[in-house]
Amino acid sequence: LVTEVLKGKLNLFDKTNIYQENELIGFCYQLEQKRIEPSFVTFGITSHNKEYQKFLNQLSQAAKSELPIHIYGETGSGKEVSAKTIHYNSKQQFGELVAVNCGALSESLLESELFGYVSGAFTGASSAGYQGKIQQAHKGTLFLDEIDSMSTRMQVALLRALEEKKITPLGSDKEIAVDFRLVTASNKDLKELVKREEFREDLFYRLYVIPLMLPSLRERQEDFTTLVDVFCQKKNWHPKWKNEI
């Protein structure tokens, strides 16, 4: 009867054999469904490099936690792709993935970009105000690339937001509660910057909880042909030399 009721669904339940005097006399099915782990979603190309596979395994384990992750890797090695992989394999996957390149913005622009502002906060401010990237990342993931380029004043502001889990938009006196997963990246060694007093030590310990090192592209020679194929397909390129690879 149990077999008929659960027909086609038996693989979803835990099954235990029942023995009497070493003779199998039946089965016990635990009617609470087994927890099925979701498959690991990756972005970018399928790499054949052993070091990169090791990095992906570390990335997979780190994504399951809610701790801050810092990715160290050379420019162009795929740090943003790694952040995307973390987001879509974490509990925050149903929230927004919000990315900010700290090195591409001046201090004042970065402040308004991260914390937002209210109408009339400064000359040229939008009359509708602006919801900052930190608030946009609420219940999601905030990815801060080139975190090493952030000014000391902005480091203090970010540290306060991480400690209090609150932000105050520019021109406002109202605090807003925020809850987000933080992923940062840099192409410089943050530990060395701390030693040289070029990066705040207290913020470093907030960011550098799970450090991951991303292999450079030149260390992944076996992926060269695959990368060329992907780029040519995306750009609709048909170079003659490609047939000679």
C-alpha positions as CSV (number, residue, x, y, z in Angstrom):
1,L,0.0,0.0,0.0
2,V,2.8,2.4,0.9
3,T,4.6,1.6,-2.3
4,E,1.5,2.4,-4.3
5,V,0.9,5.7,-2.5
6,L,4.5,6.8,-3.0
7,K,4.9,5.4,-6.4
8,G,7.3,7.5,-8.5
9,K,8.3,9.5,-5.4
10,L,10.2,6.9,-3.3
11,N,13.5,8.5,-4.2
12,L,12.4,11.7,-2.3
13,F,12.1,9.9,1.1
14,D,14.6,8.2,3.4
15,K,14.3,4.5,3.3
16,T,15.4,2.1,6.0
17,N,15.4,-1.7,5.8
18,I,13.6,-3.6,8.6
19,Y,15.1,-7.0,9.7
20,Q,14.0,-9.8,12.0
21,E,16.6,-12.4,12.9
22,N,18.7,-11.3,9.9
23,E,15.8,-11.7,7.5
24,L,14.5,-8.6,5.6
25,I,10.8,-8.3,6.4
26,G,10.0,-4.8,5.2
27,F,10.9,-1.2,4.8
28,C,10.5,2.0,6.7
29,Y,9.9,5.3,4.8
30,Q,10.5,8.6,6.6
31,L,7.7,10.8,5.3
32,E,9.7,14.0,5.7
33,Q,11.2,14.8,2.3
34,K,14.9,14.6,2.1
35,R,16.7,17.9,1.6
36,I,17.9,18.1,-1.9
37,E,21.0,20.3,-2.3
38,P,20.6,22.7,-5.2
39,S,23.2,22.3,-8.0
40,F,26.1,24.7,-8.1
41,V,25.6,27.4,-10.7
42,T,28.7,28.8,-12.3
43,F,29.2,31.7,-14.8
44,G,31.9,32.2,-17.4
45,I,33.6,29.4,-19.3
46,T,34.1,25.8,-18.2
47,S,37.7,25.8,-17.0
48,H,40.1,22.8,-17.3
49,N,42.6,24.3,-15.0
50,K,43.2,22.5,-11.7
51,E,43.9,25.6,-9.7
52,Y,40.8,27.3,-11.0
53,Q,38.7,24.2,-10.2
54,K,40.2,24.3,-6.7
55,F,39.1,28.0,-6.5
56,L,35.6,27.2,-7.6
57,N,35.3,24.5,-4.9
58,Q,36.4,27.1,-2.3
59,L,33.9,29.5,-3.8
60,S,31.1,27.0,-3.6
61,Q,31.8,26.4,0.1
62,A,32.1,30.1,0.9
63,A,28.9,31.0,-0.9
64,K,26.9,28.8,1.5
65,S,27.8,31.0,4.5
66,E,26.7,34.5,5.1
67,L,30.2,35.8,6.0
68,P,32.0,38.6,4.0
69,I,34.2,37.3,1.2
70,H,37.2,39.0,-0.3
71,I,38.5,38.0,-3.7
72,Y,42.1,38.8,-4.6
73,G,43.0,38.6,-8.3
74,E,44.6,40.4,-11.2
75,T,42.7,42.8,-13.4
76,G,40.6,40.8,-15.9
77,S,40.8,37.5,-14.1
78,G,37.1,37.3,-13.5
79,K,36.4,38.8,-10.0
80,E,32.9,40.1,-10.9
81,V,32.0,36.7,-12.5
82,S,33.1,35.1,-9.2
83,A,30.9,37.6,-7.2
84,K,28.0,36.7,-9.4
85,T,28.6,33.0,-8.8
86,I,28.7,33.6,-5.0
87,H,25.4,35.5,-5.2
88,Y,23.4,32.9,-7.1
89,N,24.6,30.1,-4.9
90,S,23.8,31.8,-1.6
91,K,20.7,32.5,0.5
92,Q,20.7,36.0,-0.9
93,Q,20.1,34.8,-4.5
94,F,16.5,36.0,-4.5
95,G,17.7,39.6,-3.6
96,E,19.6,41.9,-5.9
97,L,23.3,41.6,-6.8
98,V,24.5,45.2,-6.8
99,A,28.0,45.9,-8.1
100,V,30.1,49.1,-7.6
101,N,33.6,49.8,-8.9
102,C,35.1,51.9,-6.2
103,G,38.1,52.8,-8.4
104,A,36.0,54.4,-11.1
105,L,34.4,57.0,-8.9
106,S,35.6,60.1,-7.0
107,E,35.1,60.2,-3.3
108,S,32.0,62.4,-3.4
109,L,30.4,60.4,-6.2
110,L,31.1,57.1,-4.5
111,E,29.5,58.5,-1.3
112,S,26.3,59.4,-3.0
113,E,26.4,56.2,-5.1
114,L,26.7,54.0,-2.0
115,F,24.5,55.9,0.5
116,G,22.1,57.7,-1.8
117,Y,20.7,61.1,-1.2
118,V,17.4,63.0,-0.7
119,S,16.0,65.7,-2.8
120,G,18.0,68.9,-2.6
121,A,20.9,67.3,-0.8
122,F,23.5,69.1,-3.0
123,T,23.6,71.2,-6.2
124,G,22.7,69.0,-9.2
125,A,21.0,66.4,-7.1
126,S,17.9,64.7,-8.7
127,S,14.6,66.2,-7.4
128,A,13.4,62.6,-6.8
129,G,16.5,61.8,-4.7
130,Y,18.4,58.6,-5.2
131,Q,18.4,55.2,-3.4
132,G,22.0,54.2,-2.8
133,K,23.6,50.9,-3.8
134,I,23.8,49.7,-0.2
135,Q,20.0,50.1,0.2
136,Q,19.5,48.5,-3.2
137,A,21.4,45.5,-2.0
138,H,19.1,45.0,1.0
139,K,18.5,41.2,1.4
140,G,20.9,40.7,-1.5
141,T,24.6,41.0,-2.3
142,L,26.8,44.1,-2.5
143,F,29.9,43.7,-4.6
144,L,32.6,46.3,-4.1
145,D,35.3,46.0,-6.7
146,E,38.7,47.8,-6.3
147,I,38.0,48.3,-2.6
148,D,41.6,49.2,-2.1
149,S,41.1,52.5,-3.9
150,M,38.5,53.7,-1.4
151,S,39.5,56.8,0.5
152,T,40.1,56.8,4.2
153,R,36.9,58.8,4.9
154,M,34.8,56.4,2.8
155,Q,36.4,53.5,4.6
156,V,35.2,54.9,7.9
157,A,31.7,55.4,6.5
158,L,31.6,51.8,5.1
159,L,32.8,50.5,8.4
160,R,30.1,52.3,10.3
161,A,27.4,50.9,8.0
162,L,28.8,47.4,8.5
163,E,28.9,47.7,12.3
164,E,25.5,49.3,12.8
165,K,23.7,47.8,9.7
166,K,22.3,51.2,9.1
167,I,22.9,54.0,6.6
168,T,21.9,57.7,6.4
169,P,21.4,59.1,2.9
170,L,23.1,62.4,2.1
171,G,21.0,65.4,3.2
172,S,18.8,63.2,5.5
173,D,18.7,62.7,9.3
174,K,16.8,59.4,9.0
175,E,18.7,56.1,9.4
176,I,17.7,53.2,7.2
177,A,18.2,49.6,8.4
178,V,20.1,47.4,5.8
179,D,20.9,43.7,5.6
180,F,23.2,42.5,2.8
181,R,25.9,40.0,2.0
182,L,29.2,41.8,1.3
183,V,31.7,40.6,-1.3
184,T,34.8,42.7,-2.0
185,A,37.6,42.4,-4.5
186,S,41.0,44.0,-5.3
187,N,44.1,43.5,-7.4
188,K,46.3,44.6,-4.5
189,D,47.2,42.7,-1.4
190,L,45.1,44.2,1.4
191,K,47.4,42.8,4.1
192,E,50.3,44.7,2.6
193,L,48.2,47.9,2.4
194,V,47.3,47.6,6.1
195,K,51.0,47.2,7.0
196,R,51.8,50.3,5.0
197,E,48.9,52.1,6.8
198,E,47.2,52.7,3.4
199,F,44.1,50.7,4.4
200,R,42.3,50.8,7.7
201,E,43.0,47.7,9.9
202,D,39.6,47.7,11.5
203,L,37.8,47.6,8.1
204,F,40.3,45.0,6.9
205,Y,39.1,42.6,9.6
206,R,35.5,43.2,8.6
207,L,36.2,42.4,4.9
208,Y,38.9,39.7,5.1
209,V,36.8,37.0,6.7
210,I,36.9,34.5,3.9
211,P,39.8,35.4,1.6
212,L,39.9,33.7,-1.8
213,M,42.8,33.9,-4.4
214,L,41.7,33.9,-8.0
215,P,44.2,32.4,-10.5
216,S,45.4,34.8,-13.2
217,L,44.5,34.1,-16.8
218,R,48.1,33.5,-17.8
219,E,48.1,30.6,-15.3
220,R,45.2,28.9,-17.2
221,Q,46.9,28.2,-20.5
222,E,44.6,25.2,-21.1
223,D,41.6,27.6,-21.2
224,F,43.0,29.7,-24.0
225,T,41.2,28.0,-26.9
226,T,37.9,27.9,-25.0
227,L,38.2,31.7,-24.3
228,V,38.9,32.5,-27.9
229,D,35.9,30.4,-29.0
230,V,33.6,32.2,-26.5
231,F,34.8,35.7,-27.5
232,C,34.5,35.0,-31.2
233,Q,31.0,33.6,-30.8
234,K,29.8,36.6,-28.7
235,K,31.3,39.2,-31.0
236,N,30.5,37.2,-34.2
237,W,34.2,37.3,-35.1
238,H,35.6,34.9,-37.8
239,P,39.4,35.5,-37.7
240,K,41.4,33.4,-40.2
241,W,44.2,32.7,-37.6
242,K,41.6,31.0,-35.3
243,N,41.7,27.9,-37.5
244,E,45.5,27.7,-36.8
245,I,45.1,27.4,-33.0
